[in-house]
Amino acid sequence: MMDFLTLIQVLDSTVRLATPLLLACLAGLFSERAGIFDIGLEGKMLMAAFFSAAVAATTGNVWLGLLAGIASSLVLAGLHGLASITFRGNQLISGVAINFLAAGMTVLIAQDWFQQGGRTPSLISGGRFEPITLPFANAVEGVPVLGPIYSELLSGHSILVYLAFLAVPATAWILFGTRFGLRLRAVGENPAAVDTAGVSVVGLRYAAVMICGLLCGIAGAYLATALQAGFVKDMTAGRGFIALAALIFAKWRPWHALGACLLFGLLQAVALRFQNIELGSIVIPVQFMDALPYILTVVILAGFVGKAIPPKAGGEPYVKER
Amino acid sequence: MDKMPKWADVVLIPLISLILAALLSALVILGIGEDPIAAVKLMVSGALGSTYGWGYTLYYATNFLFTGLAVSVAFHARLFNIGGEGQAMLGGLGVALVCLYIPWPHWSLALIFASLGAALFGAAWAAIPAYLQAKRGSHIVITTIMFNFIAAAVLNYVLVNLLRPVGSMDPATARFPEAVHLPSLHELLAPLGIAFSKSAPANVSFVLAIVACFAVWLLIWRTKLGYEIRAYGNSEPGALYAGISPVKITMIAMLISGGLAGMMATNNVMGEAERLVLNSTEGAGFIGIAVALMGRSHPFGVFLAAILFGFLYQGGAELALWTSIPRELIVVIQALVILFTGALDNMVRVPLEKAFLALRREKA
């Protein structure tokens, strides 16, 4: 049976693994709330992971790496905007193209840049986001129960983890507490009404897509410069799609997104630590744990456990009436 | 009235998109310090310069024919089946079960039933997303993506825990019996006096893929069901008014689509590997999207696009072998083709339509 320390360790790893999911999930939230479907979260994260690791490895400065990662993700976000807003193309096909573009370009550039078979050199200190020790973390370590929770679970993460968790209330406030957020949500439900009110649908949608790019950029940079030390081929490993699943699971709401990402992070952490889980006589295979986020999402989509209804105008290009 | 002649829509737009994608790919090759013209020469000689090269090109093309047709059929009903990868994986399971557990007297009989098994498993994997789309309105793109991941997990479980021979470390089934070995193009063409490379994997399932092309053409353009599928794809309210059931069309189109994707396994699992391994599909399900977009969802277009991608895959492998250009170049080209022929379609179409309108006005 699991002891307390194991539990803390699994939860600690949950927080680490949930962070990229959460950032990507919030990224998708902005985009899809504005009516732009984005299945290219994966590609944007991957591109950002590579450029952040590459620049951090070259300059030795992780902050420059972060900026480069965000910039590369913004370029892909701009491409998605161009295809799906300006040229009113199919948003899903654009997302597929972006995923492949990132999968190919990252390896191509990595091979040309570093000649290490499509990876970046391992990042050494300065090139990585280091864990931050919260105040008194060392002092309270010995306190039973609460001590380990504070010093192991809450303290000792990189700054991007705290940023990701702060992004949840920030997103909730922007979407539901500001005029911009109201308009952004309106443009995903009824763009014609927003247009009638004299607000630019195109401008709002571009803004949403760019915020999505920014957050995907941070998610990718976190993967390559904090969770791991460097870029390897296809390192996102489907996280963009798990984030998408979490977004549907959360029914496009920020606080629920936090819950969904923590749940899926926990599943990953458990699958990582235990191979097959024995519950009495029943053995849950590790493959089932891997598939569980996707199965849960399909169940939610099917509407058997509370229906997930996407923003009404999602996926539809807006054609201004003449 | 049409804004432009049909040939422009069918030939000119894909051609311009393709040229744009090729130009950008050339820039990418230049960007990594290689010579694009030398690269193209190497690809052509490697993929088309020998029967060995052709054997690989046609082998890859066979995979892409099946997955491209799968995406096309769904496209005609305005459904985006992104789950070809998962359906092809399950198709492989169908083929493996048929080949491993039934003693076949002859490969031809085995091929017929393996195709049925593959189609059945592929269709079954498409059935749940199709049902959820038709009955519950769950977005088919998302559910088919999720089913790709679930398929990978299922296959992993089945191979590791159930079908792996005792004592083997490799997550793969046992080798199929000799009786179900499919004749390669070498074996097929030798009696006709045509010399074809012995070691290339192209096999009789290429013929099966061409038959599938023809069957899809018949279905879509020569049958009532095909008409209903196209009508539904063009306008759901229109189809509803004409008494066409959306549930029925969604289900049937997706079952056919999944079945076609599954049948790919007759080529890669039965024809080449002769056992089921992990990740046997190698992304062919996704390439089907590019193939269908480029081929404008028409079987003949899909045929041409599949050959082109077969060429790119074999040529790309040769590039990776002889130069420092990694295989991932093909993934970039594939992305650019999807981008230009799919998502950025209007970028090419709108100026072209304007040009044709201006031309017509001048004539009038």
Interface residues (C-beta under 8 A of the other chain):
Chain A: I39 L79 L82 A83 S84 F87 R88 G89 N90 Q91 L92 I93 S94 V96 A97 I98 N99 F100 L101 A103 G104 M105 V107 L108 I109 Q111 D112 G118 G238 F241 L244 A245 I248 P285 Q287 F288 D290 A291 Y294 I295 T297 V298 L301 A302 G303 P310
Chain B: V28 G31 I32 G33 F80 I82 I128 P129 L132 R136 G137 S138 H139 V141 I142 T143 I145 M146 F147 F149 I150 A153 V154 N156 Y157 V160 N161 F286 I289 L293 S324 I325 P326 E328 L329 I330 V331 V332 I333 Q334 A335 L336 I338 L339 G342 A343 L344 D345 N346 M347 V350
